[in-house]
Structure formats: C-alpha cells, structure tokens
C-alpha cells in the first residue's frame, strides 16, 4: 500500500473511531448535564423499564406520553413569569389607547413598571393584564409581536435573552424521552398562543403539543383573507385543576411521565401517577424541580409568590415523586 493510501486509511479510521466513541458516550450518558445520583438514576431506570420490550413495565409507544410544565420547569420564572413581562411591555404600548388604565389596577402598576404593586393584585390581576394585552389582535400579529419581543427583550436581572434562560438539563431530558419513543407535551399556566411561538425552536415541542391557558378566538374574513382574531375571553386557565382538564381535552390519554416545579402542577402530578383503581398497575413517574441554587439561579419554595412549592413538596415522598435538587443534581443550569 502506498504511503498516501495508508495515511488516508488511518485518517478514515480515526474519524470513524471518534464518531463511534462519541455515539457510545452519548448512548452511555443520555443526561450529561445531570450529576450522577438518585434523581438521574431514577429517571433513566424508569425510561429504560417502560421502553424495553419484555420488561414488566413495558409501555407501548402510543402510550408514552410525557407532560412538562414550562415556567420554572423548562425555563426560569423569576422575578415574575416571563409572559407577564411581555404583557407589561404590551400594556405600556397600548396605554395611550386606554387612558382609564392610568388610575385602574392592575394596569396602573403595569404601566408604571411597579412589579410589587402588580404582584399585590395576585394571579387575578396578572391574568387581567395578560388578557388585555393579548386581546383584539389577529393571531398572526400576536405571534409576530412575541417573536420580536423574544428577539429584543432581556431578562431584568441576568441581561440574557429569554430563550437563553432555558434549563439545559431539562432540554436534555426532553430529547432523551423523545429518543425513546415518548411524545412530549408542554402543559403550562402560560398562554398557549405565547408558548406556541417558540416551543418548537427552543424545546423541540411542536405547537400542536402545547397546552396552555387559552383566550377565545374568532374567525373572520378581512379583505378576502381568512383571519383568526383573539378576543379577551378566557376559555381555560391551565393551572392547578385546569391542567388535568387541559390534558384530557387536548391529548385524550393519561400521561405516564409528568414534570413540574410548583403547587400549580400538583393536580397534574396526581393525575399522572395516582392509580385509578386497585387493578391499575400502569407505570408512572412524577418529577419536581426544586429551586435550591441561589448562586446559579434562585432558591425558593414554600413562601414564594412565584412558583410556590409547598403542598406538592409535602406530598412528593408519599407518592414516590422524584424531587430534583437543582444545586446538587445539575452540573449546569442554563442552556447557554
């Protein structure tokens, strides 16, 4: 063999060797941003059990449904839900058309950028701001406004674009589940139209697999163009007891894997993991992201106004749910 042929052969062998090693490494560790420990081991053991034919816990692919909360589970949610920040920016732009907002809560606080005042109006106030900022606009124009906001807006504390506030370990978990035949859904209290704009690009979850709080819409022809117009009427608040209802309406199958981070996800975790009868032996997995890392993210749970984790944290050991300690279980937090 000529020396040049030998060199080419060795080069080709080296490329194949490195490629094979990379593939083996990825297969060996599907969650590289997770530290080795009980949480990671529990996730992998469950997934391998339900996807290995012949195992006692095998679940056929059509029934491998995984549901994930968004805020605080897939991306950060402090100091306020990101959609709330988007809504505040929209309210400020719309304020000249609504002079009555200057003296009416929660709009008054939103216009002033008074986060403390806005949070004092509670979830009801925040929902009013979101509804007002999302109504009387076509679906296409709304989606364009979300895309532009995500392109230009920055988190008030980290200075990062919001798409960079995604948790890398959770994105790996989504990818791992899909590689094993799971269909992954987002089930969030956030607005369905808001999340559908970026869910596929950021999480790999297509818009038809996003379930969220829903504002009603109407169809009309505008200058001969078929148009969807968003109204201000709330159809579904996809939080707490609304999450199982949203799953029932949109999916029609009971999930076998559910991940959340707050009491707003409690009923979704219960719906996924609690047997329906004494004969119900279907395997299931409940996961809670516990925010314990004040250095790399935030530390909060029982007393937080955002992402309060109290009842679900108490119920977790009774149900066998895996509580992920962000500080201990994650090698890294954010995607970038």
Buried (B, 14 or more C-beta within 10 A) or exposed (E): EEEEEEEEEEEEEEEEEEEEEEEEEEEEBBBEBBBEEEBBEBBBEBBEBBBEEEEEBEBEEEBBBBBBBBBBBBBBBBBBBBBBBBBBBBBBEBBEEEEEBEEEBBBBBBBEEBBEBBBEBEBEBBBBBBBBBBBEBBBEEBBEBBEEBBEEBEBEEBEBBBBBBBBBBBBBBBBBBBEBBBBBBBBBBBBBBBBBBBBBEBBEBEBEBBBBBBBEBEEEEEEEEEBEBBBBEBEBBBBBBBBBBBBEEBBEEBBBBBBBBBBBBBBBBBBBBEEEEEEEEBBBBBBBBBBBBEEEBBBBBEEBBBBBBBEBBEBBEEBEBBBBBBBEBBEEBBBE
